[in-house]
Amino acid sequence: MNEMAALLNSMSNEKKLFVIKYIADIENHRVFKDYQIIIDNLNKTKEKELSNIFEYARNQRQKHKH
């Protein structure tokens, strides 16, 4: 997870948000457990800012169904 956080943190904010929104663009977050695992692991590695962005992206995606 540290590698993922390092990669995301090395990106511009615009690119980072694009990647996170892309990952968040799944049909059913309740079925796709890996998304919550990403958030949990980011929290464990003290990457709270990234974790918050992932949570925000998920919440936005759930509000705007296709």
CHARMM-style PDB file with segment names, atoms N, HN, CA, C and O in Angstrom:
ATOM      1  N   MET     1       0.828  -1.188   0.000  1.00  0.00      PROA
ATOM      2  CA  MET     1       0.000   0.000   0.000  1.00  0.00      PROA
ATOM      3  C   MET     1       0.869   1.247   0.000  1.00  0.00      PROA
ATOM      4  O   MET     1       0.488   2.272  -0.565  1.00  0.00      PROA
ATOM      5  N   ASN     2       2.031   1.165   0.628  1.00  0.00      PROA
ATOM      6  HN  ASN     2       2.340   0.332   1.087  1.00  0.00      PROA
ATOM      7  CA  ASN     2       2.924   2.320   0.623  1.00  0.00      PROA
ATOM      8  C   ASN     2       3.333   2.693  -0.795  1.00  0.00      PROA
ATOM      9  O   ASN     2       3.486   3.872  -1.113  1.00  0.00      PROA
ATOM     10  N   GLU     3       3.510   1.688  -1.644  1.00  0.00      PROA
ATOM     11  HN  GLU     3       3.386   0.730  -1.386  1.00  0.00      PROA
ATOM     12  CA  GLU     3       3.888   1.951  -3.038  1.00  0.00      PROA
ATOM     13  C   GLU     3       2.763   2.666  -3.771  1.00  0.00      PROA
ATOM     14  O   GLU     3       3.005   3.589  -4.549  1.00  0.00      PROA
ATOM     15  N   MET     4       1.533   2.235  -3.518  1.00  0.00      PROA
ATOM     16  HN  MET     4       1.337   1.486  -2.885  1.00  0.00      PROA
ATOM     17  CA  MET     4       0.393   2.894  -4.150  1.00  0.00      PROA
ATOM     18  C   MET     4       0.280   4.336  -3.668  1.00  0.00      PROA
ATOM     19  O   MET     4       0.073   5.248  -4.469  1.00  0.00      PROA
ATOM     20  N   ALA     5       0.413   4.541  -2.377  1.00  0.00      PROA
ATOM     21  HN  ALA     5       0.582   3.801  -1.726  1.00  0.00      PROA
ATOM     22  CA  ALA     5       0.335   5.893  -1.827  1.00  0.00      PROA
ATOM     23  C   ALA     5       1.458   6.759  -2.378  1.00  0.00      PROA
ATOM     24  O   ALA     5       1.234   7.920  -2.721  1.00  0.00      PROA
ATOM     25  N   ALA     6       2.649   6.213  -2.465  1.00  0.00      PROA
ATOM     26  HN  ALA     6       2.831   5.270  -2.186  1.00  0.00      PROA
ATOM     27  CA  ALA     6       3.776   6.979  -2.997  1.00  0.00      PROA
ATOM     28  C   ALA     6       3.533   7.364  -4.451  1.00  0.00      PROA
ATOM     29  O   ALA     6       3.822   8.489  -4.858  1.00  0.00      PROA
ATOM     30  N   LEU     7       3.005   6.433  -5.228  1.00  0.00      PROA
ATOM     31  HN  LEU     7       2.770   5.519  -4.898  1.00  0.00      PROA
ATOM     32  CA  LEU     7       2.712   6.717  -6.631  1.00  0.00      PROA
ATOM     33  C   LEU     7       1.646   7.803  -6.744  1.00  0.00      PROA
ATOM     34  O   LEU     7       1.810   8.755  -7.507  1.00  0.00      PROA
ATOM     35  N   LEU     8       0.564   7.669  -5.995  1.00  0.00      PROA
ATOM     36  HN  LEU     8       0.430   6.896  -5.375  1.00  0.00      PROA
ATOM     37  CA  LEU     8      -0.490   8.681  -6.033  1.00  0.00      PROA
ATOM     38  C   LEU     8       0.026  10.044  -5.569  1.00  0.00      PROA
ATOM     39  O   LEU     8      -0.291  11.072  -6.168  1.00  0.00      PROA
ATOM     40  N   ASN     9       0.813  10.042  -4.512  1.00  0.00      PROA
ATOM     41  HN  ASN     9       1.070   9.207  -4.025  1.00  0.00      PROA
ATOM     42  CA  ASN     9       1.338  11.301  -3.986  1.00  0.00      PROA
ATOM     43  C   ASN     9       2.334  11.966  -4.927  1.00  0.00      PROA
ATOM     44  O   ASN     9       2.578  13.168  -4.820  1.00  0.00      PROA
ATOM     45  N   SER    10       2.911  11.201  -5.845  1.00  0.00      PROA
ATOM     46  HN  SER    10       2.713  10.225  -5.932  1.00  0.00      PROA
ATOM     47  CA  SER    10       3.866  11.775  -6.796  1.00  0.00      PROA
ATOM     48  C   SER    10       3.156  12.447  -7.974  1.00  0.00      PROA
ATOM     49  O   SER    10       3.784  13.164  -8.753  1.00  0.00      PROA
ATOM     50  N   MET    11       1.854  12.214  -8.103  1.00  0.00      PROA
ATOM     51  HN  MET    11       1.344  11.631  -7.470  1.00  0.00      PROA
ATOM     52  CA  MET    11       1.085  12.765  -9.225  1.00  0.00      PROA
ATOM     53  C   MET    11       0.605  14.177  -8.913  1.00  0.00      PROA
ATOM     54  O   MET    11       0.516  14.588  -7.757  1.00  0.00      PROA
ATOM     55  N   SER    12       0.302  14.896  -9.974  1.00  0.00      PROA
ATOM     56  HN  SER    12       0.374  14.562 -10.914  1.00  0.00      PROA
ATOM     57  CA  SER    12      -0.353  16.192  -9.792  1.00  0.00      PROA
ATOM     58  C   SER    12      -1.723  15.923  -9.172  1.00  0.00      PROA
ATOM     59  O   SER    12      -2.259  14.822  -9.295  1.00  0.00      PROA
ATOM     60  N   ASN    13      -2.286  16.931  -8.507  1.00  0.00      PROA
ATOM     61  HN  ASN    13      -1.851  17.825  -8.407  1.00  0.00      PROA
ATOM     62  CA  ASN    13      -3.598  16.752  -7.892  1.00  0.00      PROA
ATOM     63  C   ASN    13      -4.646  16.352  -8.919  1.00  0.00      PROA
ATOM     64  O   ASN    13      -5.502  15.512  -8.643  1.00  0.00      PROA
ATOM     65  N   GLU    14      -4.581  16.950 -10.098  1.00  0.00      PROA
ATOM     66  HN  GLU    14      -3.886  17.633 -10.322  1.00  0.00      PROA
ATOM     67  CA  GLU    14      -5.547  16.651 -11.153  1.00  0.00      PROA
ATOM     68  C   GLU    14      -5.475  15.182 -11.560  1.00  0.00      PROA
ATOM     69  O   GLU    14      -6.503  14.515 -11.672  1.00  0.00      PROA
ATOM     70  N   LYS    15      -4.272  14.685 -11.780  1.00  0.00      PROA
ATOM     71  HN  LYS    15      -3.436  15.227 -11.689  1.00  0.00      PROA
ATOM     72  CA  LYS    15      -4.097  13.292 -12.200  1.00  0.00      PROA
ATOM     73  C   LYS    15      -4.475  12.343 -11.062  1.00  0.00      PROA
ATOM     74  O   LYS    15      -5.105  11.312 -11.298  1.00  0.00      PROA
ATOM     75  N   LYS    16      -4.095  12.684  -9.839  1.00  0.00      PROA
ATOM     76  HN  LYS    16      -3.583  13.521  -9.648  1.00  0.00      PROA
ATOM     77  CA  LYS    16      -4.417  11.860  -8.674  1.00  0.00      PROA
ATOM     78  C   LYS    16      -5.940  11.715  -8.539  1.00  0.00      PROA
ATOM     79  O   LYS    16      -6.442  10.609  -8.335  1.00  0.00      PROA
ATOM     80  N   LEU    17      -6.668  12.820  -8.652  1.00  0.00      PROA
ATOM     81  HN  LEU    17      -6.260  13.718  -8.818  1.00  0.00      PROA
ATOM     82  CA  LEU    17      -8.118  12.776  -8.549  1.00  0.00      PROA
ATOM     83  C   LEU    17      -8.730  11.958  -9.678  1.00  0.00      PROA
ATOM     84  O   LEU    17      -9.698  11.228  -9.461  1.00  0.00      PROA
ATOM     85  N   PHE    18      -8.176  12.073 -10.876  1.00  0.00      PROA
ATOM     86  HN  PHE    18      -7.390  12.666 -11.052  1.00  0.00      PROA
ATOM     87  CA  PHE    18      -8.669  11.281 -12.007  1.00  0.00      PROA
ATOM     88  C   PHE    18      -8.533   9.789 -11.717  1.00  0.00      PROA
ATOM     89  O   PHE    18      -9.478   9.028 -11.923  1.00  0.00      PROA
ATOM     90  N   VAL    19      -7.365   9.370 -11.240  1.00  0.00      PROA
ATOM     91  HN  VAL    19      -6.597   9.988 -11.072  1.00  0.00      PROA
ATOM     92  CA  VAL    19      -7.120   7.949 -10.958  1.00  0.00      PROA
ATOM     93  C   VAL    19      -8.062   7.450  -9.864  1.00  0.00      PROA
ATOM     94  O   VAL    19      -8.643   6.372  -9.990  1.00  0.00      PROA
ATOM     95  N   ILE    20      -8.216   8.223  -8.800  1.00  0.00      PROA
ATOM     96  HN  ILE    20      -7.744   9.099  -8.698  1.00  0.00      PROA
ATOM     97  CA  ILE    20      -9.076   7.806  -7.695  1.00  0.00      PROA
ATOM     98  C   ILE    20     -10.532   7.735  -8.150  1.00  0.00      PROA
ATOM     99  O   ILE    20     -11.242   6.790  -7.805  1.00  0.00      PROA
ATOM    100  N   LYS    21     -10.981   8.722  -8.917  1.00  0.00      PROA
ATOM    101  HN  LYS    21     -10.404   9.490  -9.197  1.00  0.00      PROA
ATOM    102  CA  LYS    21     -12.356   8.685  -9.433  1.00  0.00      PROA
ATOM    103  C   LYS    21     -12.549   7.502 -10.370  1.00  0.00      PROA
ATOM    104  O   LYS    21     -13.613   6.882 -10.378  1.00  0.00      PROA
ATOM    105  N   TYR    22     -11.534   7.188 -11.153  1.00  0.00      PROA
ATOM    106  HN  TYR    22     -10.670   7.691 -11.146  1.00  0.00      PROA
ATOM    107  CA  TYR    22     -11.612   6.032 -12.048  1.00  0.00      PROA
ATOM    108  C   TYR    22     -11.796   4.745 -11.235  1.00  0.00      PROA
ATOM    109  O   TYR    22     -12.634   3.909 -11.570  1.00  0.00      PROA
ATOM    110  N   ILE    23     -11.018   4.597 -10.185  1.00  0.00      PROA
ATOM    111  HN  ILE    23     -10.337   5.276  -9.913  1.00  0.00      PROA
ATOM    112  CA  ILE    23     -11.126   3.402  -9.343  1.00  0.00      PROA
ATOM    113  C   ILE    23     -12.489   3.368  -8.650  1.00  0.00      PROA
ATOM    114  O   ILE    23     -13.072   2.299  -8.468  1.00  0.00      PROA
ATOM    115  N   ALA    24     -12.990   4.539  -8.267  1.00  0.00      PROA
ATOM    116  HN  ALA    24     -12.516   5.407  -8.416  1.00  0.00      PROA
ATOM    117  CA  ALA    24     -14.276   4.608  -7.570  1.00  0.00      PROA
ATOM    118  C   ALA    24     -15.460   4.326  -8.489  1.00  0.00      PROA
ATOM    119  O   ALA    24     -16.565   4.067  -8.013  1.00  0.00      PROA
ATOM    120  N   ASP    25     -15.241   4.374  -9.787  1.00  0.00      PROA
ATOM    121  HN  ASP    25     -14.343   4.585 -10.174  1.00  0.00      PROA
ATOM    122  CA  ASP    25     -16.334   4.220 -10.745  1.00  0.00      PROA
ATOM    123  C   ASP    25     -16.666   2.755 -10.980  1.00  0.00      PROA
ATOM    124  O   ASP    25     -16.488   2.222 -12.075  1.00  0.00      PROA
ATOM    125  N   ILE    26     -17.150   2.124  -9.930  1.00  0.00      PROA
ATOM    126  HN  ILE    26     -17.295   2.556  -9.040  1.00  0.00      PROA
ATOM    127  CA  ILE    26     -17.588   0.733 -10.014  1.00  0.00      PROA
ATOM    128  C   ILE    26     -19.077   0.692  -9.727  1.00  0.00      PROA
ATOM    129  O   ILE    26     -19.621   1.608  -9.110  1.00  0.00      PROA
ATOM    130  N   GLU    27     -19.717  -0.332 -10.158  1.00  0.00      PROA
ATOM    131  HN  GLU    27     -19.276  -1.076 -10.659  1.00  0.00      PROA
ATOM    132  CA  GLU    27     -21.173  -0.421 -10.045  1.00  0.00      PROA
ATOM    133  C   GLU    27     -21.663  -0.619  -8.610  1.00  0.00      PROA
ATOM    134  O   GLU    27     -22.661  -0.017  -8.214  1.00  0.00      PROA
ATOM    135  N   ASN    28     -20.983  -1.445  -7.834  1.00  0.00      PROA
ATOM    136  HN  ASN    28     -20.172  -1.934  -8.155  1.00  0.00      PROA
ATOM    137  CA  ASN    28     -21.511  -1.796  -6.524  1.00  0.00      PROA
ATOM    138  C   ASN    28     -20.381  -1.898  -5.510  1.00  0.00      PROA
ATOM    139  O   ASN    28     -19.649  -2.887  -5.481  1.00  0.00      PROA
ATOM    140  N   HSD    29     -20.244  -0.872  -4.679  1.00  0.00      PROA
ATOM    141  HN  HSD    29     -20.839  -0.068  -4.702  1.00  0.00      PROA
ATOM    142  CA  HSD    29     -19.171  -0.862  -3.690  1.00  0.00      PROA
ATOM    143  C   HSD    29     -19.365  -1.917  -2.599  1.00  0.00      PROA
ATOM    144  O   HSD    29     -18.395  -2.354  -1.980  1.00  0.00      PROA
ATOM    145  N   ARG    30     -20.601  -2.320  -2.364  1.00  0.00      PROA
ATOM    146  HN  ARG    30     -21.389  -1.965  -2.867  1.00  0.00      PROA
ATOM    147  CA  ARG    30     -20.837  -3.346  -1.341  1.00  0.00      PROA
ATOM    148  C   ARG    30     -20.284  -4.704  -1.784  1.00  0.00      PROA
ATOM    149  O   ARG    30     -19.895  -5.518  -0.947  1.00  0.00      PROA
ATOM    150  N   VAL    31     -20.251  -4.945  -3.073  1.00  0.00      PROA
ATOM    151  HN  VAL    31     -20.567  -4.284  -3.753  1.00  0.00      PROA
ATOM    152  CA  VAL    31     -19.725  -6.203  -3.600  1.00  0.00      PROA
ATOM    153  C   VAL    31     -18.215  -6.117  -3.780  1.00  0.00      PROA
ATOM    154  O   VAL    31     -17.503  -7.091  -3.537  1.00  0.00      PROA
ATOM    155  N   PHE    32     -17.730  -4.967  -4.202  1.00  0.00      PROA
ATOM    156  HN  PHE    32     -18.309  -4.176  -4.400  1.00  0.00      PROA
ATOM    157  CA  PHE    32     -16.300  -4.770  -4.467  1.00  0.00      PROA
ATOM    158  C   PHE    32     -15.586  -4.408  -3.165  1.00  0.00      PROA
ATOM    159  O   PHE    32     -15.362  -3.232  -2.878  1.00  0.00      PROA
ATOM    160  N   LYS    33     -15.238  -5.413  -2.395  1.00  0.00      PROA
ATOM    161  HN  LYS    33     -15.421  -6.368  -2.629  1.00  0.00      PROA
ATOM    162  CA  LYS    33     -14.637  -5.226  -1.069  1.00  0.00      PROA
ATOM    163  C   LYS    33     -13.237  -4.618  -1.127  1.00  0.00      PROA
ATOM    164  O   LYS    33     -12.786  -4.010  -0.157  1.00  0.00      PROA
ATOM    165  N   ASP    34     -12.545  -4.778  -2.260  1.00  0.00      PROA
ATOM    166  HN  ASP    34     -12.912  -5.272  -3.048  1.00  0.00      PROA
ATOM    167  CA  ASP    34     -11.179  -4.266  -2.368  1.00  0.00      PROA
ATOM    168  C   ASP    34     -11.122  -2.751  -2.186  1.00  0.00      PROA
ATOM    169  O   ASP    34     -10.114  -2.227  -1.712  1.00  0.00      PROA
ATOM    170  N   TYR    35     -12.172  -2.053  -2.551  1.00  0.00      PROA
ATOM    171  HN  TYR    35     -12.990  -2.478  -2.936  1.00  0.00      PROA
ATOM    172  CA  TYR    35     -12.173  -0.597  -2.405  1.00  0.00      PROA
ATOM    173  C   TYR    35     -12.063  -0.212  -0.926  1.00  0.00      PROA
ATOM    174  O   TYR    35     -11.309   0.694  -0.574  1.00  0.00      PROA
ATOM    175  N   GLN    36     -12.815  -0.901  -0.063  1.00  0.00      PROA
ATOM    176  HN  GLN    36     -13.428  -1.638  -0.349  1.00  0.00      PROA
ATOM    177  CA  GLN    36     -12.724  -0.624   1.369  1.00  0.00      PROA
ATOM    178  C   GLN    36     -11.371  -1.053   1.913  1.00  0.00      PROA
ATOM    179  O   GLN    36     -10.837  -0.416   2.820  1.00  0.00      PROA
ATOM    180  N   ILE    37     -10.817  -2.118   1.370  1.00  0.00      PROA
ATOM    181  HN  ILE    37     -11.251  -2.635   0.633  1.00  0.00      PROA
ATOM    182  CA  ILE    37      -9.484  -2.565   1.800  1.00  0.00      PROA
ATOM    183  C   ILE    37      -8.452  -1.483   1.489  1.00  0.00      PROA
ATOM    184  O   ILE    37      -7.554  -1.232   2.292  1.00  0.00      PROA
ATOM    185  N   ILE    38      -8.578  -0.846   0.330  1.00  0.00      PROA
ATOM    186  HN  ILE    38      -9.308  -1.050  -0.322  1.00  0.00      PROA
ATOM    187  CA  ILE    38      -7.666   0.258  -0.019  1.00  0.00      PROA
ATOM    188  C   ILE    38      -7.767   1.347   1.042  1.00  0.00      PROA
ATOM    189  O   ILE    38      -6.748   1.818   1.548  1.00  0.00      PROA
ATOM    190  N   ILE    39      -8.980   1.746   1.377  1.00  0.00      PROA
ATOM    191  HN  ILE    39      -9.807   1.363   0.965  1.00  0.00      PROA
ATOM    192  CA  ILE    39      -9.182   2.807   2.374  1.00  0.00      PROA
ATOM    193  C   ILE    39      -8.607   2.389   3.728  1.00  0.00      PROA
ATOM    194  O   ILE    39      -7.902   3.166   4.371  1.00  0.00      PROA
ATOM    195  N   ASP    40      -8.905   1.178   4.156  1.00  0.00      PROA
ATOM    196  HN  ASP    40      -9.478   0.547   3.634  1.00  0.00      PROA
ATOM    197  CA  ASP    40      -8.408   0.696   5.446  1.00  0.00      PROA
ATOM    198  C   ASP    40      -6.881   0.692   5.492  1.00  0.00      PROA
ATOM    199  O   ASP    40      -6.281   1.117   6.479  1.00  0.00      PROA
ATOM    200  N   ASN    41      -6.261   0.210   4.415  1.00  0.00      PROA
ATOM    201  HN  ASN    41      -6.749  -0.135   3.613  1.00  0.00      PROA
ATOM    202  CA  ASN    41      -4.797   0.153   4.393  1.00  0.00      PROA
ATOM    203  C   ASN    41      -4.177   1.544   4.327  1.00  0.00      PROA
ATOM    204  O   ASN    41      -3.117   1.770   4.911  1.00  0.00      PROA
ATOM    205  N   LEU    42      -4.803   2.460   3.641  1.00  0.00      PROA
ATOM    206  HN  LEU    42      -5.664   2.276   3.167  1.00  0.00      PROA
ATOM    207  CA  LEU    42      -4.300   3.835   3.636  1.00  0.00      PROA
ATOM    208  C   LEU    42      -4.352   4.424   5.040  1.00  0.00      PROA
ATOM    209  O   LEU    42      -3.429   5.122   5.459  1.00  0.00      PROA
ATOM    210  N   ASN    43      -5.416   4.146   5.755  1.00  0.00      PROA
ATOM    211  HN  ASN    43      -6.166   3.579   5.414  1.00  0.00      PROA
ATOM    212  CA  ASN    43      -5.513   4.622   7.147  1.00  0.00      PROA
ATOM    213  C   ASN    43      -4.425   4.006   8.025  1.00  0.00      PROA
ATOM    214  O   ASN    43      -3.839   4.689   8.865  1.00  0.00      PROA
ATOM    215  N   LYS    44      -4.157   2.717   7.828  1.00  0.00      PROA
ATOM    216  HN  LYS    44      -4.633   2.162   7.145  1.00  0.00      PROA
ATOM    217  CA  LYS    44      -3.129   2.034   8.623  1.00  0.00      PROA
ATOM    218  C   LYS    44      -1.747   2.614   8.372  1.00  0.00      PROA
ATOM    219  O   LYS    44      -0.901   2.626   9.266  1.00  0.00      PROA
ATOM    220  N   THR    45      -1.518   3.097   7.149  1.00  0.00      PROA
ATOM    221  HN  THR    45      -2.205   3.087   6.423  1.00  0.00      PROA
ATOM    222  CA  THR    45      -0.192   3.626   6.807  1.00  0.00      PROA
ATOM    223  C   THR    45      -0.132   5.143   6.961  1.00  0.00      PROA
ATOM    224  O   THR    45       0.762   5.798   6.426  1.00  0.00      PROA
ATOM    225  N   LYS    46      -1.094   5.690   7.697  1.00  0.00      PROA
ATOM    226  HN  LYS    46      -1.821   5.158   8.131  1.00  0.00      PROA
ATOM    227  CA  LYS    46      -1.116   7.129   8.015  1.00  0.00      PROA
ATOM    228  C   LYS    46      -1.294   8.003   6.783  1.00  0.00      PROA
ATOM    229  O   LYS    46      -0.831   9.144   6.754  1.00  0.00      PROA
ATOM    230  N   GLU    47      -1.958   7.476   5.773  1.00  0.00      PROA
ATOM    231  HN  GLU    47      -2.334   6.550   5.797  1.00  0.00      PROA
ATOM    232  CA  GLU    47      -2.258   8.243   4.554  1.00  0.00      PROA
ATOM    233  C   GLU    47      -3.712   8.710   4.602  1.00  0.00      PROA
ATOM    234  O   GLU    47      -4.507   8.420   3.708  1.00  0.00      PROA
ATOM    235  N   LYS    48      -4.034   9.441   5.670  1.00  0.00      PROA
ATOM    236  HN  LYS    48      -3.388   9.677   6.396  1.00  0.00      PROA
ATOM    237  CA  LYS    48      -5.413   9.860   5.915  1.00  0.00      PROA
ATOM    238  C   LYS    48      -5.950  10.754   4.799  1.00  0.00      PROA
ATOM    239  O   LYS    48      -7.122  10.645   4.438  1.00  0.00      PROA
ATOM    240  N   GLU    49      -5.126  11.623   4.253  1.00  0.00      PROA
ATOM    241  HN  GLU    49      -4.174  11.712   4.546  1.00  0.00      PROA
ATOM    242  CA  GLU    49      -5.591  12.506   3.177  1.00  0.00      PROA
ATOM    243  C   GLU    49      -6.037  11.691   1.957  1.00  0.00      PROA
ATOM    244  O   GLU    49      -7.103  11.940   1.394  1.00  0.00      PROA
ATOM    245  N   LEU    50      -5.220  10.722   1.558  1.00  0.00      PROA
ATOM    246  HN  LEU    50      -4.354  10.519   2.015  1.00  0.00      PROA
ATOM    247  CA  LEU    50      -5.597   9.864   0.434  1.00  0.00      PROA
ATOM    248  C   LEU    50      -6.837   9.039   0.774  1.00  0.00      PROA
ATOM    249  O   LEU    50      -7.726   8.878  -0.063  1.00  0.00      PROA
ATOM    250  N   SER    51      -6.896   8.529   1.973  1.00  0.00      PROA
ATOM    251  HN  SER    51      -6.174   8.659   2.652  1.00  0.00      PROA
ATOM    252  CA  SER    51      -8.059   7.768   2.406  1.00  0.00      PROA
ATOM    253  C   SER    51      -9.323   8.614   2.299  1.00  0.00      PROA
ATOM    254  O   SER    51     -10.354   8.138   1.823  1.00  0.00      PROA
ATOM    255  N   ASN    52      -9.245   9.852   2.735  1.00  0.00      PROA
ATOM    256  HN  ASN    52      -8.407  10.239   3.121  1.00  0.00      PROA
ATOM    257  CA  ASN    52     -10.395  10.756   2.659  1.00  0.00      PROA
ATOM    258  C   ASN    52     -10.817  11.005   1.215  1.00  0.00      PROA
ATOM    259  O   ASN    52     -12.011  11.083   0.925  1.00  0.00      PROA
ATOM    260  N   ILE    53      -9.855  11.130   0.314  1.00  0.00      PROA
ATOM    261  HN  ILE    53      -8.885  11.067   0.551  1.00  0.00      PROA
ATOM    262  CA  ILE    53     -10.175  11.345  -1.101  1.00  0.00      PROA
ATOM    263  C   ILE    53     -10.881  10.124  -1.664  1.00  0.00      PROA
ATOM    264  O   ILE    53     -11.853  10.263  -2.406  1.00  0.00      PROA
ATOM    265  N   PHE    54     -10.408   8.925  -1.324  1.00  0.00      PROA
ATOM    266  HN  PHE    54      -9.618   8.812  -0.721  1.00  0.00      PROA
ATOM    267  CA  PHE    54     -11.063   7.698  -1.781  1.00  0.00      PROA
ATOM    268  C   PHE    54     -12.488   7.614  -1.237  1.00  0.00      PROA
ATOM    269  O   PHE    54     -13.410   7.251  -1.967  1.00  0.00      PROA
ATOM    270  N   GLU    55     -12.671   7.947   0.037  1.00  0.00      PROA
ATOM    271  HN  GLU    55     -11.921   8.242   0.630  1.00  0.00      PROA
ATOM    272  CA  GLU    55     -14.011   7.901   0.619  1.00  0.00      PROA
ATOM    273  C   GLU    55     -14.929   8.925  -0.042  1.00  0.00      PROA
ATOM    274  O   GLU    55     -16.087   8.627  -0.334  1.00  0.00      PROA
ATOM    275  N   TYR    56     -14.420  10.118  -0.275  1.00  0.00      PROA
ATOM    276  HN  TYR    56     -13.479  10.360  -0.038  1.00  0.00      PROA
ATOM    277  CA  TYR    56     -15.209  11.152  -0.936  1.00  0.00      PROA
ATOM    278  C   TYR    56     -15.611  10.710  -2.350  1.00  0.00      PROA
ATOM    279  O   TYR    56     -16.761  10.880  -2.756  1.00  0.00      PROA
ATOM    280  N   ALA    57     -14.668  10.149  -3.083  1.00  0.00      PROA
ATOM    281  HN  ALA    57     -13.734  10.010  -2.753  1.00  0.00      PROA
ATOM    282  CA  ALA    57     -14.953   9.686  -4.443  1.00  0.00      PROA
ATOM    283  C   ALA    57     -16.010   8.590  -4.429  1.00  0.00      PROA
ATOM    284  O   ALA    57     -16.901   8.574  -5.278  1.00  0.00      PROA
ATOM    285  N   ARG    58     -15.916   7.681  -3.477  1.00  0.00      PROA
ATOM    286  HN  ARG    58     -15.192   7.694  -2.788  1.00  0.00      PROA
ATOM    287  CA  ARG    58     -16.918   6.618  -3.373  1.00  0.00      PROA
ATOM    288  C   ARG    58     -18.292   7.213  -3.076  1.00  0.00      PROA
ATOM    289  O   ARG    58     -19.284   6.824  -3.693  1.00  0.00      PROA
ATOM    290  N   ASN    59     -18.355   8.141  -2.148  1.00  0.00      PROA
ATOM    291  HN  ASN    59     -17.549   8.458  -1.647  1.00  0.00      PROA
ATOM    292  CA  ASN    59     -19.633   8.757  -1.794  1.00  0.00      PROA
ATOM    293  C   ASN    59     -20.240   9.505  -2.972  1.00  0.00      PROA
ATOM    294  O   ASN    59     -21.448   9.439  -3.200  1.00  0.00      PROA
ATOM    295  N   GLN    60     -19.406  10.211  -3.717  1.00  0.00      PROA
ATOM    296  HN  GLN    60     -18.424  10.264  -3.532  1.00  0.00      PROA
ATOM    297  CA  GLN    60     -19.891  10.922  -4.891  1.00  0.00      PROA
ATOM    298  C   GLN    60     -20.402   9.949  -5.941  1.00  0.00      PROA
ATOM    299  O   GLN    60     -21.434  10.192  -6.568  1.00  0.00      PROA
ATOM    300  N   ARG    61     -19.694   8.865  -6.132  1.00  0.00      PROA
ATOM    301  HN  ARG    61     -18.856   8.668  -5.623  1.00  0.00      PROA
ATOM    302  CA  ARG    61     -20.092   7.857  -7.130  1.00  0.00      PROA
ATOM    303  C   ARG    61     -21.415   7.212  -6.745  1.00  0.00      PROA
ATOM    304  O   ARG    61     -22.264   6.962  -7.601  1.00  0.00      PROA
ATOM    305  N   GLN    62     -21.588   6.943  -5.459  1.00  0.00      PROA
ATOM    306  HN  GLN    62     -20.898   7.145  -4.764  1.00  0.00      PROA
ATOM    307  CA  GLN    62     -22.823   6.306  -5.006  1.00  0.00      PROA
ATOM    308  C   GLN    62     -24.016   7.238  -5.143  1.00  0.00      PROA
ATOM    309  O   GLN    62     -25.139   6.776  -5.343  1.00  0.00      PROA
ATOM    310  N   LYS    63     -23.793   8.530  -5.039  1.00  0.00      PROA
ATOM    311  HN  LYS    63     -22.881   8.906  -4.876  1.00  0.00      PROA
ATOM    312  CA  LYS    63     -24.869   9.510  -5.194  1.00  0.00      PROA
ATOM    313  C   LYS    63     -25.293   9.636  -6.654  1.00  0.00      PROA
ATOM    314  O   LYS    63     -26.461   9.907  -6.935  1.00  0.00      PROA
ATOM    315  N   HSD    64     -24.363   9.444  -7.582  1.00  0.00      PROA
ATOM    316  HN  HSD    64     -23.415   9.224  -7.353  1.00  0.00      PROA
ATOM    317  CA  HSD    64     -24.619   9.654  -8.999  1.00  0.00      PROA
ATOM    318  C   HSD    64     -24.574   8.327  -9.746  1.00  0.00      PROA
ATOM    319  O   HSD    64     -23.583   8.003 -10.401  1.00  0.00      PROA
ATOM    320  N   LYS    65     -25.633   7.584  -9.641  1.00  0.00      PROA
ATOM    321  HN  LYS    65     -26.438   7.848  -9.109  1.00  0.00      PROA
ATOM    322  CA  LYS    65     -25.716   6.293 -10.331  1.00  0.00      PROA
ATOM    323  C   LYS    65     -25.785   6.529 -11.837  1.00  0.00      PROA
ATOM    324  O   LYS    65     -26.292   7.557 -12.285  1.00  0.00      PROA
ATOM    325  N   HSD    66     -25.276   5.579 -12.612  1.00  0.00      PROA
ATOM    326  HN  HSD    66     -24.864   4.744 -12.247  1.00  0.00      PROA
ATOM    327  CA  HSD    66     -25.312   5.691 -14.075  1.00  0.00      PROA
ATOM    328  C   HSD    66     -26.729   5.600 -14.565  1.00  0.00      PROA
ATOM    329  OT1 HSD    66     -26.971   5.673 -15.770  1.00  0.00      PROA
TER     330      HSD     66
END
